Amino acid sequence: MSFFRNSAIITAVASALSLPALANDQAYNRISFNSEVKSEIANDEIRATMSKTAQASTAAAIAKELNSSVNAAMQIAKRYPEVTVTTGAQSTYPRYANNSTKIIGFTGSVSINIKSNNFEKASQLIADLQSTMVMENISFGISDKLRDSEEKRLQLEAIKRFNEEATTISQAFGSSSYKIVNVNLDGNNHYYPRPVMASMKTMDAAPVIEAQNFEAGNTTLSYNANGTIEIIR
């Protein structure tokens, strides 16, 4: 009885020891690599932030002036339906006398955000608003619609290139076929370019401010297909 029990134990141990060896043999023919495709496309969207800063003796007076400025800006923006304008950050803080805790007034600021695919209309709106507001920054990038469309195209191109490189690698190692073990697809393009212009001050005593001609530049998108194949011999 003990002979059969010991034989069973020896067989189980031998089987367990053979599993890692088998797994390692299968992994010997595996190769990992990365395929990347890129595309440079013209920026089709402008984003800008404009702000208004004011001082007054009371917080209420600050709020009244800032609200009036924003309301006036939004009225002007209605002339440009091609441009999206939203209210941004607003803050008010006290001003103190030198080396004192005595409040001598308040300073407040408010901003509006501008976004559009129509550079000409956005430029004209910015020019109209610069008589009363200060330009904080302007940045150019690609719209979500264009980004999604281009990334879908790049994804298919990355997959195609991965398969082409897998075939080339297999043939280089003396094999005519392969199977895919795993593949990771990653666009990694979820960012917006840093501002290309900042702190443009209002033009004093200028009844009409000329609209600026923008050069939007380009954005480079990339897509990666990285994974592992197993060469079939």
VENNOR-V471868 format. One record per residue. RES is the residue in one small letter. OMEGA is omega in degrees with one decimal (NA if undefined). Layout:
((RES,OMEGA) (RES,OMEGA))
//
This chain:
((m,179.1) (s,178.9) (f,-179.4) (f,179.5) (r,179.2) (n,177.7) (s,179.1) (a,179.9) (i,-180.0) (i,179.4) (t,179.9) (a,179.3) (v,179.0) (a,178.9) (s,179.9) (a,-179.6) (l,-177.5) (s,-176.8) (l,178.2) (p,-179.7) (a,179.0) (l,179.2) (a,179.6) (n,177.9) (d,-179.8) (q,-177.3) (a,-178.3) (y,-176.3) (n,-178.0) (r,-179.1) (i,178.1) (s,178.4) (f,-176.2) (n,175.8) (s,-178.6) (e,175.0) (v,-178.5) (k,178.4) (s,177.1) (e,-176.5) (i,-178.3) (a,176.4) (n,-177.4) (d,-177.5) (e,176.0) (i,173.9) (r,-179.1) (a,175.3) (t,177.4) (m,-175.2) (s,177.4) (k,177.6) (t,-178.3) (a,176.6) (q,179.1) (a,-177.6) (s,-179.7) (t,177.7) (a,179.6) (a,179.4) (a,176.9) (i,-178.8) (a,-179.6) (k,-178.6) (e,-179.3) (l,178.3) (n,178.1) (s,-179.9) (s,-179.8) (v,179.5) (n,178.2) (a,179.0) (a,179.9) (m,175.8) (q,177.4) (i,-177.8) (a,179.9) (k,177.6) (r,-176.4) (y,-178.9) (p,179.2) (e,-176.3) (v,176.3) (t,-178.9) (v,178.4) (t,177.3) (t,-177.9) (g,-176.2) (a,175.8) (q,-179.4) (s,175.6) (t,180.0) (y,-176.6) (p,172.4) (r,-175.4) (y,174.0) (a,-178.7) (n,177.5) (n,-177.8) (s,174.9) (t,-179.3) (k,178.6) (i,-179.6) (i,179.0) (g,-178.4) (f,174.5) (t,-179.8) (g,177.7) (s,178.2) (v,-178.6) (s,173.4) (i,-179.3) (n,-177.3) (i,177.8) (k,-179.1) (s,171.4) (n,179.8) (n,-175.7) (f,-177.6) (e,-179.1) (k,178.7) (a,179.1) (s,-179.6) (q,177.5) (l,178.7) (i,178.7) (a,179.7) (d,-176.1) (l,-175.6) (q,175.6) (s,-178.9) (t,-177.5) (m,-178.7) (v,176.0) (m,177.4) (e,179.5) (n,173.5) (i,175.1) (s,-179.9) (f,179.4) (g,178.5) (i,-178.4) (s,178.9) (d,-179.4) (k,179.6) (l,179.8) (r,-179.4) (d,-179.4) (s,-178.1) (e,179.9) (e,176.2) (k,178.0) (r,179.9) (l,178.7) (q,178.8) (l,179.6) (e,178.7) (a,178.2) (i,179.1) (k,-179.5) (r,178.6) (f,179.5) (n,178.9) (e,180.0) (e,176.8) (a,178.0) (t,179.5) (t,-179.8) (i,179.9) (s,-180.0) (q,179.4) (a,178.5) (f,174.8) (g,178.6) (s,-179.2) (s,-178.4) (s,-179.3) (y,170.4) (k,-177.7) (i,176.9) (v,176.2) (n,177.3) (v,174.9) (n,179.0) (l,-175.5) (d,175.9) (g,175.7) (n,-179.3) (n,-174.7) (h,178.8) (y,174.0) (y,-176.3) (p,175.5) (r,178.4) (p,178.2) (v,-179.5) (m,-178.6) (a,173.1) (s,173.2) (m,-176.3) (k,175.6) (t,-178.6) (m,-176.5) (d,174.3) (a,177.5) (a,-177.5) (p,179.2) (v,178.4) (i,-177.1) (e,177.8) (a,-177.1) (q,174.0) (n,-175.3) (f,169.4) (e,-169.3) (a,-179.8) (g,-176.3) (n,174.1) (t,178.3) (t,176.0) (l,178.0) (s,177.1) (y,-176.1) (n,169.8) (a,180.0) (n,-176.7) (g,-176.8) (t,174.8) (i,175.1) (e,-179.2) (i,179.2) (i,-178.6) (r,NA))
//
